[in-house]
Amino acid sequence: MKNIFQYIQGDKAIWAVVALLALFSFLPVYSASSNLAYLYGDGSTLPFLLKHFAHLVLGFAILYGVHKIPFHYFRGLSIIALPVVVLLLIITISEGTTIEGANASRWIRVPFVGVTFQTSALAAVVLMAYVARYLSKIKDKVITFKESLLPLWLPVFVVLGLILPANFSTTAIIFAMVVILVFVGGYPIKYLGIILGAGLLMLTLFVLTAKAFPEVFPNRVDTWISRVDSFVDNEDTEADYQIEKAKIAIASGGVTGLGPGKSVQKNFLPQSSSDFIYAIIVEEFGLVGAFFLLFMYLLLLFRIVIVAHKASSFFGKLLVIGVGLPIVFQALINMGVAVELFPVTGKTLPLISSGGSAIWMTCLALGMILSVSAKREPVIIEDKEQNPLDILSEAL
C-alpha cells in the first residue's frame, strides 16, 4: 500500500473523496440501469455496470496523468487548446448527433470508435484555464475594459455562443463561473456590470431570434421555456413528470432507505442513472445516503479552497478556483433539481452519474487541482517561470 501512495501526489483528502465517490457510484448506477437494460438491452444490467467501470478507469487514468504535469504548463496549453475547442464546438453544433432517437446536438461522435463525446464539458475546463491565465498575466496592472475585450471576453462569448443553442444550463453555469473567477482575480467590478448586461442582452436577442425564425438554426429554446413554465406554474409536462417521480422516490426513502437495488421509481423515472440518480440514491439509502453525498461534495469544496489558498502562484490559485468550483456547483444543482429547488437542467452528478464525457472532464479538472496541490512549480518569481509553454503563451 505504501508503494502505491508514493506514486500519487497532491492533496490526499481530495484523492480520498474522489475514490469514495467513484466506489459508491457503482451501487446506484447498477441499480438505476435496470430500466435501460429492459428498454435497450436484454434485461441484464451487467453491461451498463461494466461500461461505467470502463468510464471510471479511463477517468482515473486521465486524473493520474494530468496530476503529474506541473500546473504552470496549463498556461500555455490553454492557449493551444482553445482554438481546438472552438473548432470542436462548431463541428458539434453543425452535426447535430442523434442518440436513441433524441436530439443530442451537444455530443459529437468520435470516428472509428463509436462513442459520443460532449464537447461543452471540455470547453468549460479549457476556458477556465484560459481565463485564469489571462487574469494572472494582468495581475497588478491597471487594465481598461477596451484592452480586455479582445483577449478575455471575445473567446468567452465565442465559446458560450457555440454552446448556447443546444445547452443553456451549461452556458449559464460557465458564464457564472467565469464571472466569479474574474471577480476573484481582481477584474474591475464596474466592467463586470457591463459584461453582465451584455450577456443578458445577447441571451434575450438569441431567444427572440429563435422564436421568430425557428428554422434558421437548431436550438432548444422551446424546451427551456417549457421547463421554466413547468417549474413556476406546475404545468403537466415531461419535466413535471420527472420531478414528481423524483419526489416520490425521495419521500419513499425515509431515514435509512429501502436498501441497495430496491428502488421502485427507477423503473418509471427517465434518466434515473444520470440526471436524476440523486433521487434513486435517496430512495435506496435514505437521508443517510443523501447527507453522505452532500458532505462529500462540501468536503471537496473545503479542500479546493485550502489548495487555492496554499497555491504557490496567482495562476495556481485561479486555476483551482476556476476548474474546481464548477464541480461542486454542478453537484448542488443536480441535488437541487431532484428536490425541485431548480428547474430541470440535465446536469449530472459528478463522479456518480453514468456517462463518459462528464466523468472524464471532471477527472481532468481534478487532475489540474491535484497538480497545483503537489507544488511542483519552482518558485522563482511568481508567475514568471520560463518554460516553453509559458514562452509560447506570452508570444500568443
C-alpha positions in Angstrom: 0.0 0.0 0.0 2.9 2.3 0.8 4.3 1.7 -2.6 1.0 2.8 -4.2 0.9 6.1 -2.3 4.3 7.1 -3.4 3.1 7.4 -7.0 0.3 9.7 -6.2 0.9 13.3 -5.2 -1.2 16.3 -4.1 -3.9 16.7 -1.6 -4.7 13.2 -0.1 -8.1 14.3 1.1 -9.2 15.1 -2.5 -7.9 11.7 -3.6 -9.9 10.1 -0.8 -13.1 11.9 -1.7 -12.8 11.1 -5.4 -12.1 7.5 -4.6 -15.1 7.2 -2.2 -17.5 8.8 -4.7 -16.3 6.6 -7.5 -16.7 3.4 -5.4 -20.1 4.5 -4.1 -21.3 5.2 -7.7 -21.3 1.5 -8.6 -24.3 0.8 -6.3 -26.8 3.4 -7.7 -25.6 3.1 -11.3 -26.0 -0.7 -11.2 -29.5 -0.4 -9.7 -30.7 2.5 -11.8 -29.6 1.0 -15.0 -32.3 -1.7 -14.8 -34.9 0.3 -16.8 -32.3 1.0 -19.5 -31.5 -2.7 -19.6 -35.1 -3.7 -20.3 -35.6 -0.8 -22.8 -32.4 -1.1 -24.8 -30.8 -4.3 -23.8 -31.5 -8.0 -22.9 -32.6 -7.2 -19.4 -29.1 -7.5 -17.9 -27.6 -4.6 -16.0 -24.1 -6.0 -16.1 -23.1 -4.3 -19.5 -24.1 -1.0 -18.0 -22.0 -1.6 -14.9 -19.0 -2.6 -17.0 -19.4 0.4 -19.2 -19.5 2.7 -16.1 -16.4 0.8 -14.8 -14.6 1.5 -18.1 -15.5 5.2 -17.9 -14.1 5.5 -14.4 -10.9 3.6 -15.3 -10.3 6.0 -18.2 -11.2 8.9 -16.0 -8.7 7.9 -13.3 -6.1 7.4 -15.9 -6.7 11.0 -17.1 -6.6 12.2 -13.5 -3.4 10.4 -12.7 -1.7 11.6 -15.9 -2.8 15.2 -15.6 -1.8 15.5 -11.9 1.7 14.5 -12.9 2.0 17.6 -15.2 3.5 20.7 -13.5 0.5 23.0 -13.3 2.2 26.0 -14.9 2.3 24.1 -18.2 -1.5 24.6 -18.3 -0.9 28.3 -19.0 0.5 27.6 -22.5 -1.8 24.5 -23.0 -4.9 26.6 -22.6 -3.7 28.9 -25.5 -3.2 25.8 -27.7 -6.4 24.0 -26.7 -8.8 27.0 -27.0 -8.9 27.1 -30.9 -9.2 23.3 -30.9 -12.2 23.5 -28.6 -13.9 26.2 -30.7 -13.4 24.0 -33.8 -14.9 21.0 -32.0 -17.9 23.1 -30.8 -18.5 24.2 -34.4 -18.4 20.6 -35.6 -20.7 19.5 -32.8 -23.4 22.2 -33.4 -23.3 21.6 -37.2 -23.6 17.8 -37.0 -26.5 17.6 -34.6 -25.8 14.0 -33.5 -28.9 12.0 -32.6 -28.7 9.4 -29.8 -31.5 6.8 -29.4 -33.9 9.0 -31.4 -33.4 12.1 -29.2 -31.9 15.4 -30.2 -28.4 15.2 -28.9 -26.6 18.1 -30.6 -24.4 18.6 -27.5 -22.5 15.5 -28.5 -20.0 14.7 -31.2 -19.5 11.1 -32.4 -15.8 10.0 -32.4 -14.9 8.4 -35.7 -13.8 4.7 -35.7 -14.6 4.4 -32.0 -18.3 4.6 -31.9 -18.6 6.6 -28.8 -20.0 10.1 -28.3 -18.3 13.0 -26.5 -19.8 16.1 -25.0 -17.5 18.9 -26.3 -19.0 21.6 -24.0 -17.6 19.7 -21.0 -14.1 20.0 -22.4 -14.7 23.6 -23.4 -15.6 24.6 -19.8 -12.3 23.3 -18.4 -10.2 24.8 -21.2 -12.0 28.2 -20.9 -11.5 28.4 -17.2 -7.7 27.7 -17.5 -7.5 30.3 -20.3 -9.3 32.9 -18.1 -7.1 32.1 -15.1 -4.0 32.5 -17.3 -5.2 35.9 -18.6 -6.0 37.2 -15.1 -2.6 36.1 -13.7 -1.0 37.9 -16.6 -2.6 41.2 -15.9 -2.2 40.9 -12.1 -1.1 44.2 -10.5 -1.7 46.0 -13.8 -4.2 48.8 -14.5 -6.4 47.4 -17.2 -9.1 49.1 -19.2 -12.2 47.5 -20.5 -11.2 48.0 -24.1 -7.8 46.3 -23.5 -9.5 43.2 -22.0 -12.3 43.0 -24.6 -10.5 41.0 -27.3 -8.1 38.8 -25.3 -10.5 38.0 -22.5 -14.2 38.4 -23.4 -14.2 37.6 -27.1 -13.1 34.0 -26.5 -15.5 33.7 -23.6 -18.5 34.8 -25.6 -17.5 32.8 -28.7 -17.4 29.6 -26.6 -20.6 30.4 -24.9 -22.3 31.4 -28.1 -21.4 28.0 -29.6 -22.7 26.1 -26.6 -25.9 28.1 -26.0 -28.2 26.8 -28.9 -28.0 23.2 -27.6 -27.3 23.6 -23.9 -28.5 26.7 -21.9 -27.8 25.2 -18.5 -24.1 24.6 -19.3 -23.8 28.0 -20.8 -25.3 29.7 -17.7 -23.0 27.7 -15.4 -19.9 28.5 -17.4 -20.8 32.2 -17.6 -21.5 32.3 -13.8 -18.2 30.6 -13.1 -16.2 33.0 -15.4 -17.8 36.0 -13.6 -16.9 34.6 -10.2 -13.4 33.8 -11.4 -12.7 37.3 -12.8 -14.2 38.8 -9.7 -11.8 36.8 -7.5 -9.0 37.6 -9.9 -9.4 41.4 -9.3 -11.0 42.4 -12.5 -12.7 45.8 -12.0 -16.3 45.5 -10.8 -17.5 48.4 -12.9 -16.5 46.4 -16.1 -18.2 43.3 -14.8 -21.5 45.2 -14.8 -21.1 45.9 -18.5 -20.4 42.2 -19.1 -23.4 41.1 -17.2 -25.6 43.5 -19.1 -24.1 42.4 -22.4 -24.7 38.7 -21.6 -28.3 39.3 -20.7 -28.8 41.3 -23.9 -27.3 38.6 -26.1 -29.4 35.9 -24.4 -32.6 38.0 -25.0 -31.7 38.6 -28.6 -31.0 34.9 -29.1 -34.3 33.8 -27.6 -36.2 36.4 -29.7 -34.4 35.4 -32.9 -35.0 31.7 -32.2 -38.7 32.2 -31.6 -39.1 34.5 -34.6 -37.1 32.3 -37.0 -37.2 28.7 -35.6 -35.9 27.1 -38.8 -32.8 29.3 -39.2 -30.6 27.3 -36.8 -31.2 24.3 -34.4 -31.9 25.3 -30.8 -33.8 24.1 -27.7 -35.4 27.4 -26.7 -38.9 25.8 -26.5 -37.5 23.1 -24.2 -36.0 25.8 -21.9 -39.2 27.8 -21.8 -41.4 24.7 -21.1 -39.1 23.7 -18.2 -39.2 27.1 -16.6 -43.0 27.3 -17.1 -43.4 23.9 -15.5 -41.2 24.9 -12.6 -43.1 28.2 -12.0 -46.7 27.1 -12.8 -46.6 23.4 -12.1 -47.9 22.6 -15.6 -48.3 19.0 -16.7 -45.2 18.5 -18.8 -42.4 15.9 -19.2 -40.2 17.9 -16.8 -43.0 18.0 -14.2 -43.4 14.2 -14.6 -39.7 13.7 -13.9 -39.9 15.9 -10.8 -43.0 14.2 -9.4 -41.3 10.8 -9.8 -38.1 12.1 -8.2 -40.1 13.5 -5.2 -41.9 10.1 -4.8 -38.5 8.4 -4.7 -37.2 10.8 -2.1 -40.3 10.5 0.0 -40.1 6.7 -0.1 -36.5 6.7 1.2 -37.1 7.8 4.7 -34.1 7.9 7.0 -32.3 4.7 6.0 -33.8 4.0 2.6 -35.3 0.9 1.0 -32.0 -0.7 0.6 -29.5 -1.1 -2.3 -31.2 -2.2 -5.5 -34.7 -1.9 -4.1 -35.7 1.4 -5.7 -39.2 1.3 -7.3 -39.1 4.7 -9.1 -36.1 3.7 -11.1 -38.5 1.8 -13.3 -40.5 5.0 -14.0 -38.1 7.9 -13.7 -36.4 8.9 -17.0 -32.6 9.4 -16.8 -32.6 7.5 -13.4 -28.9 6.6 -13.9 -27.7 10.1 -14.9 -29.7 13.3 -14.3 -31.9 12.0 -11.5 -29.6 9.5 -9.9 -29.7 11.5 -6.6 -33.4 10.7 -6.2 -32.7 7.0 -6.6 -29.8 7.3 -4.1 -32.2 8.9 -1.5 -34.8 6.2 -2.2 -32.4 3.4 -1.6 -30.1 4.9 1.0 -32.4 7.4 2.7 -31.3 10.6 4.4 -28.1 8.8 5.4 -27.0 8.4 1.8 -28.3 11.9 0.9 -26.3 13.6 3.6 -23.2 11.4 3.0 -23.1 12.7 -0.6 -23.7 16.3 0.4 -20.9 16.0 3.0 -18.5 14.6 0.4 -19.0 17.4 -2.0 -18.8 20.0 0.7 -15.6 18.4 1.9 -14.3 18.6 -1.7 -15.2 22.3 -1.8 -13.3 22.8 1.5 -10.2 21.1 0.2 -10.4 23.1 -3.1 -10.4 26.3 -1.1 -7.4 25.1 1.0 -5.5 24.1 -2.1 -6.2 27.5 -3.7 -5.1 29.3 -0.5 -1.8 27.4 -0.4 -1.0 27.6 -4.1 2.4 28.9 -4.8 1.3 31.3 -7.6 -1.6 33.5 -8.5 -2.3 31.4 -11.6 -2.4 28.3 -9.5 -5.0 29.9 -7.1 -7.2 31.0 -10.0 -6.8 27.6 -11.8 -8.0 25.7 -8.8 -11.0 28.0 -8.3 -11.9 28.1 -12.0 -11.9 24.3 -12.6 -12.9 23.2 -9.0 -15.9 25.3 -8.2 -18.0 24.1 -11.2 -17.7 20.5 -10.0 -19.3 21.3 -6.6 -21.7 23.8 -8.2 -22.9 21.2 -10.6 -23.4 18.7 -7.8 -25.5 21.1 -5.8 -27.6 21.9 -8.9 -28.2 18.3 -9.6 -29.4 17.7 -6.0 -31.5 20.9 -6.1 -33.3 19.7 -9.3 -34.2 16.4 -7.6 -35.9 18.2 -4.7 -37.4 20.9 -7.0 -35.3 23.8 -5.9 -34.3 24.4 -9.6 -35.9 23.7 -12.9 -34.8 20.6 -14.8 -31.3 21.3 -16.2 -30.0 18.0 -17.4 -26.8 18.2 -15.3 -25.3 15.0 -14.0 -24.0 14.3 -10.5 -20.2 14.5 -10.8 -18.4 11.1 -10.4 -21.7 9.4 -9.6 -23.9 9.5 -12.7 -23.2 7.3 -15.6 -21.8 8.9 -18.7 -18.3 9.1 -20.1 -17.7 12.8 -21.0 -18.8 14.2 -17.6 -16.6 11.7 -15.7 -13.6 12.3 -17.9 -13.8 16.1 -17.8 -14.4 16.0 -14.0 -11.2 13.9 -13.6 -9.3 16.3 -15.9 -10.3 19.2 -13.7 -9.4 17.3 -10.5 -6.1 16.4 -12.0 -5.3 20.1 -12.5 -6.3 20.8 -8.9 -4.0 17.9 -7.6 -1.2 19.2 -9.8 -1.4 22.6 -8.1 -1.6 20.9 -4.6 1.5 18.9 -5.5 3.5 22.1 -5.6 6.0 21.1 -8.3 6.2 24.6 -9.7 9.6 26.2 -9.0 9.0 29.4 -7.0 11.4 31.8 -8.5 9.4 34.9 -9.2 5.7 34.5 -9.1 4.1 33.7 -12.5 7.5 34.4 -14.2 8.7 30.9 -14.8 10.2 30.4 -18.2 9.3 27.1 -19.8 8.5 26.5 -23.4 4.7 26.6 -22.9 4.9 29.9 -21.0 7.0 31.5 -23.7 4.5 30.3 -26.3 1.6 31.7 -24.3 3.3 35.0 -23.8 4.0 35.2 -27.6 0.4 34.5 -28.4 
